[in-house]
Amino acid sequence: MKPLALKKGDAVIITGWYDGHPRAATFAFRNPPSPGRRNGKCCFIVDEFVGLNGPNDAGRLFLADADVRRGVERAR
């Protein structure tokens, strides 16, 4: 899916990342590419990751735009 098509709060499924298990997530925001770089970064809140590093852990996962194109799809 195209990173620019994502809107804040969209429910997505992340596949093909780390261990290959699909993970439910919510799109939070996108940082545009900085000068001299080709890809921006997208931030997702992964439900399974919330609280892993303590009570203040938000469960954020940052993926490059190229990874979003390959491994993220909208939840149905």
N, C-alpha and C positions, 0 to 999 in steps of 0.2 A: 504494500500500500504506500502511497506517496505521503511523505511526512507533512507536506503543506495541506493535505486534505484532512488532517486531524484537528479536532476542536477540543478545547479544554473540557474535561469531563467525559470524553468518549470512552466507552468500554471496549477494550481490545483483548485479543489473545496473542501472547508472545510465544512463538515456536522457534525452534532452531537456535536457541541460545543456551549455552552452557551444557546441560545434560539432555536436551532435546524434548523434555516434558513441556507440554503447553501450560502456560501460566496466565491466569486472569489478571488484568491490570487496568488502570485508569490513566488516561493521558493527562499530564499536568501542564507542561509547557514545552516550548522549543526555543533553543538558543540558536540564532542564525550563525552562519559561518563567520569566523573572525578573519581579518585581512590575511591573505596568503594561504588560506585553507579552503578546501573544497566542500567539506561536509559540516553541517550544523549538528547539534545534539538535541535529542528529544528526551524528556524526563517522564517516566512512568511511575506510578505508585502501584507496587505489586502487593496484593493482599497477603500472600504467604511470607513476605519479607518484613512486614510491619512488626516492630518490636524485637527483632532478632538481636540487635546490639544494645538493648536496654529499652526502658519505657519511652525515651524520646526519639527512638528510631522511626522515621517516617516510611521506611520501606522503598526508598527511591532507587530507581534503576535508570541509568543514563545509557542511551544507545545512539550511535552515529546514524545519520540519515541513511547511509548505505545498508546498515543492518535493519533499519525499520522497513526499507523497501523489500528486503528478503524475508524477514521473519515476523512481521506483525500483520494481523488481519482484524477486521472488526468483529466483535462478538455478536452473535445472532440473538 
